[in-house]
Amino acid sequence: MATPHKRQCQQEPTTLMSLGDDMLAEILRRLTSLSSFARAAFACKRLRHVISSPSYSSVVATRIMSSAPLVGYFISVIGGAAPSFHRALLGSDRDVASIVRHGKFQFADFDDYSWRLMDCRHGLLLLSSDSCMAVFDPLTDKHFRITHCTSRISHCKSSSFHCILLASGADATSFRVLCLECTSGGRVRPHVYSSRTGEWQSHQLAPKTIKPPRRVDPHSNHNLPMHAGGGRVYWRTHAAVLTSFDVGSMEFSHVPLPGGLNHLSSYAVGDAEDGTTCLVAVSAEHQQKLDMRVWLLKMGEHGSLSSSPWERQWRVDASDELDLLAIPAARSSHARKVYDVTAGVVLLSVGYKHNGIRYVAVRIKDTLRREGATKTDTDTDTKRQTLILADFCSSSGWLHPYFMAWPRPSLKVP
């Protein structure tokens, strides 16, 4: 006859939470997508602890970081109103859809007009007000505030540009904030905040030949610093060159544009899915044709650039896939342009709809694959659904893509 202790052991079922951390890690390693990892991580504190361990995070990073799904786009408008969020076409990815439903994408704690969205990167948002800055994670609804690096920046909204960066090296749990300050003399001075130390570090002034970026046109992202591979930030100048800042070496440089482009061309610098710096340009010389060209940046020995650093890789006509025939003709220079390139996803404005600009996002590799497909496939609607990642309309503003990032930097106060 079984003792009471044995009967109690027999009646207690084995649950997921009753397993040890090692066994939980083995089960979670069998998940196949980044969104499923993230959904499991936000299910409870213990699963998040297991997934966030250094050994487990490295498995995630090596297996699926290149396939981070696009969740949507934040749009910040002139005047400091709370940013709006447009969801991507999530399709059949129920994990991402569930995360978005439970996330805090409406800025309940930043609903006054003093906050401005400065950047969106690595699953975090960087906001700025007159008194301080804030780093916000909409998936966990956590944030903490950072003082401005100088008192001058807190009193002059247009004197600086901020962007958020992952920490250097293998420490993916911390992050940095880069501030490019435009001094009273027109010089650029970089400041870097580290979440590891909780302090700002100011660096030397840039050479006089370096012109600061300017946030002057809410209809265009072209004046904003553009993230790219290798820890570099780029922005446009008033010539046929780009200005580049290497966050690792704290060095500024000029990068010539590919032949045929100038500062008036519609292009954006970003990163491909593998992290390689790329430049995507579009040409809309004809009303019903959208020509997209892609260049990759060639790095020489010791990270140096040659006099002709860009190598053109692809040129495709995306008109048929984006159904430009159904979009009203452009009425200004703000339509038919490329606005952003992140993780191989290109954001384009393609025309007007519902009294606003229509934006679509496509993945470079999908566009190239479709260009090489046979013409016998006539299922146009299916084509369009699988090609377009996001499709929304909005009035003017600065656009920031939001990807499902993992590992995620920690927002613990140092």
Secondary structure, 3 states (H helix, E strand, C coil): CCCHHHHHHHHCCCCHHHCCHHHHHHHHCCCCCHHHHHHHHCCCHHHHHHHCCHHHHHHHHHHHHHHCCEEEEEEECCCCCCCEEEECCCCCCHHHHHHHHHCCCCCHHHCCCCCEEEEEECCEEEEECCCCEEEEECCCCEEEEECCCCHHHHHCCCCEEEEEEECCCCCCCCEEEEEEEECCCCCEEEEEEECCCCEEEECCCCCCCCCCCCCCCCCCCCCCCEEEHHHEEEEECCCCEEEEEECCCCEEEEEECCCCCCCCCCEEEEECCCCCEEEEEEECCCCCCCEEEEEEECCCHHHCCCCCCEEEEEEEECHHHHCHHHCCCCCCCCCCEEEEEECCEEEEEEEEECCEEEEEEEEHHHHHHHHCCCCCCCCHHHHHHHHEEEEEEECCCEEEEEECCCCCCCCCCC
